[in-house]
Structures are given as structure tokens and as C-alpha cells.
């Protein structure tokens, strides 16, 4: 009669093998993500032609210590207060807007963002993971907010942030076709996990360096109250706030490319 130890070995071997397969699959997925080819703001500036036009907004990020505040998934009930803060602080931002339940619900805030000098960009229609969709569905997720934004402010966005930063070659190709560039981030407060404004502020300050692209969400209760402290502290450190296009200038975001 086989011993208990021998009986246990086979199931345990199967469990170990399954764990190895899961780990390997995760590693492959992770490797694909971290190996994503991206262009940094400094590289975009360096690639600009010598005859590139004048700098947008009068800030030269080749000389100044620039940083870009970006907000995802709005507009929301918190966005008006955020716009008040940005106006008072004279800080431009880049807003990656959602269509469903956001642009639809707060069209006047989209117009205000554009009127007050912020960059209005695309965060898809319904925040679906683009890498899990068929090409026609990806195209629809990107085009619907483009059309809605253009109707409100008179121009189409040229920047898009894929939900959760998930992107691949198919998404790049469709963005190139639609004249869109993808923008990821280098700083995240993970404000979707906490309403602690002091923690959100500290996370941003701990991570921010020159050419930082800061990801925040103006849909969460703790985020907008953290913004004044973030702005004041970064200004004290000598940072200049710009939009994403200003951060890349005199370079320009190229359709189909990913910037971080």
C-alpha cells in the first residue's frame, strides 16, 4: 500500500506545475508591458526639427524644470472646484475625458476647460480595456469622445490615454490612423485606492521629478483637495506647470507613438 507521503506527491506536483505556468504567463504579460516602447518628453524635444515653430505658452522645457498635471476620467462633480483652483494658481493641466456619464453629463465643464487654456484629451468612451477589444470596437471607443469633444470646443483631441495604460500594437495602429498619440504617466498617487488627501499629496511629491507626467483622477473625493498642496510644494521646488503638448515642445506628439 502506498504511503501517505507518496499519495500526496502527485497532487502537490500538479499544483506546483500549475503555479509555475501562472507565474510564467504573468511574467510574459508583465514583460510585454514594461518593454512597451515609449518616448520621453526630453526625447520628443530633442527630436524636434531645428526649424520647429515657437514654443506653446512661452515656456521652454529645455531650460525650465517642467511638470505636467493630468487628470483622468472626468468631468465630474469635483471638476468645477478643480478648475477654480487651477485658475487661481495659474496652472494649466491636461484632462483625459471619458464620454459616457462624463462628457455627456457635464458638457459645460468641457467647454470651460478649453476656454481656460487646458488641454482637452481623450480617455475613451466607456473606459474599456482596449487590448481586449476587436479593432472596430477600439476605433469606436476612441472616436466617440473625439466627436463629442469636437462638437463642444470646435477641435478634435490629438492625445489619448488608454484605460489602465493598457495598449498594444493594434491600439497604436488605430491611433495612428485616427491621428492620435498615446500619453501614459511617470507619477501616480493611486488615488483610486484612497481618499486620504495628505497621502495623495505625499505620493505625488515623493515621485515627481523633471518632465514628470502626474496622473490624478478628479472623480475621487480625496484628489481635488490634494491639488493645492501639490501645486504649492512643486512650485517651491522650482517646477513650472505645463500641458502635455507644452512639455513636448518644440517637439510634437506623433500619431501612433506612446509618450511617458
Secondary structure by P-SEA (a helix, b strand, c coil): cccccccaaaaaaaaaaaaaaaaaaaaaaaaaaaacccccaaaaaaacccccccccccccccccbbbbbbbccccccaaaaaaaaaaaacbbbbbbccccccccccaaaaaaaaaabbbbbbccccccccccccaaaaaaacaaaaaaaaaaccccccbbbcccccccaaaaaaaaaabbbbbbbcccccccccccaaaaaaaaaaccccccbbbbbccccccccaaaaaaaaaaaabbbbbcccccccccccccccccc
